[in-house]
Amino acid sequence: ARFSVSSQDAKLNGRNSVQDLCAWLEDQNGGVRTYVEFHKLAQGHARENPESAAILALLGRVAARFAARYEGEPLPVDEASNAIVAFRELVKKAAAMTTKSADERLDFANEIATLDIGRPEMLEPSMRH
């Protein structure tokens, strides 16, 4: 199943796109559609925010990988709960990275480039619950 993001759903205030996505994510239920929509929003914000483009695009890919795993399949409640908690932590950490040095942002981008929130062993210890 494919989902679309309405322009109304995608309205964010634009002050800091990573923080906006963090706030948006707090209001989501954590189902597969959350990750599909997050991916689309992150990709759009990456095009509009060159200073955060890499991190936004990579966060979008993390969400897309998770959504792809469950496309057309049921997402177990426990896994959905654990995944949304881990993903919210990741996006919060990304929001904090926006004020860090270029080297710190690059290190963070490298950390999340292959991250899989559906596999707890892939999360750094501070993001495991």
N, C-alpha and C positions, 0 to 999 in steps of 0.2 A: 504494500500500500504506500502511496506517495501522499505527502501532506503539503499543504501550502501555508504560508504565513501571510496573514492579511496585513495591510498597512497599519491597521489599527493595533494589531498585536505587536507590531514591530516598532511602535513609537517609543523612543527612548529620548531622554532630554539632551544628550549630546555633550555634556560637560566633560566626561571621561568615559569613553565607550566601554572600557573594561569594567569600570564601576557600575555603569548603567546595566551591563549584561549581568553583573553580580546581583543587582537589585531585582532585575527581571526574573532571574533564576529562583530567587527566594519565593516568588509568588507561584511557581510552577509545581505540579504534582509529582514529577519524576517519571512519568510514563515515557514510552518510546517517542511520542510526539514532542515532548520537551526537548529531547536531544536533536531531533530533526529540525525543529524551529531554532534552537540555539545555533546549530551549524549554519543555517541560512543567515541569521542575524550577525553572527561573528564574521562570516565572509563579507557581508555588506559593510560592516564597520571596518574591516581590514582594508578595504579599498578606499575608505574615506579618512583613515587615520594612519598615515605612513609611519608615524613614530611608534605605533603599537601594532603594526600590521602583522609582523611575524608571530607574535604571541597570540593575537586574535585568530589568525588563520590556523595556528596549531591547536588552540582550544576548540575551534570548530571541527578540526579533524578528530580530536579525542571524542567529541560528541557524536560525530558521524560514524566512527568505528563502533561505538556502543550501540547506536541505533541500527546499524547494518546487521549486527549479530542477532537482533530480535525482529528484523523485518518479517512480518507475516507469522511470527511466533509469539506465544504468550510470554510476558515478562513476569517471572515470579515476584510476588509482593516483597519477600525478604531481600531479594537481589535488587529490586527497584529502590527499596529504602536505603540499602547500603550504598548503592551507586549514586543516588542523588546527594547523600551526605558527603561522599568523597568528592563528587564533582563540584559541589558548592565550595568545599574547602579549597579545591584547586583553583577555582575562579577567584575566590577571595585572595589567595596568594598571588595570582596574576594581577589583580587590582593593586596590590601593595607593590608589585614590581614596577609599576609605571613611574615611580619616583626614584628608582634605583639607577645605578650607573649602567652604561651600555654593556659592560662586561657582566654585571649581575643579571641583566635582562637576557643576554645571550646564554649564560649558564642555565637560566630557568627555561628558556626556549629549548635548549638541548635536552633538559630533563623531561620535558613533556612531549617531545617530538614523537616518541613511540609508546607513550603511556597508554595503558588500557585500564579504564576504570572498572571494567567488569572482572578484572583479575586482581584481587587485593595484593597479591605478592608483587605486583608491578608498581604499587604505590610506595612512595618513600614512607619511612616509619611515622613521620609526623602527620600523615594523611590517613593512616590506617585506623579503623575503629574496632 
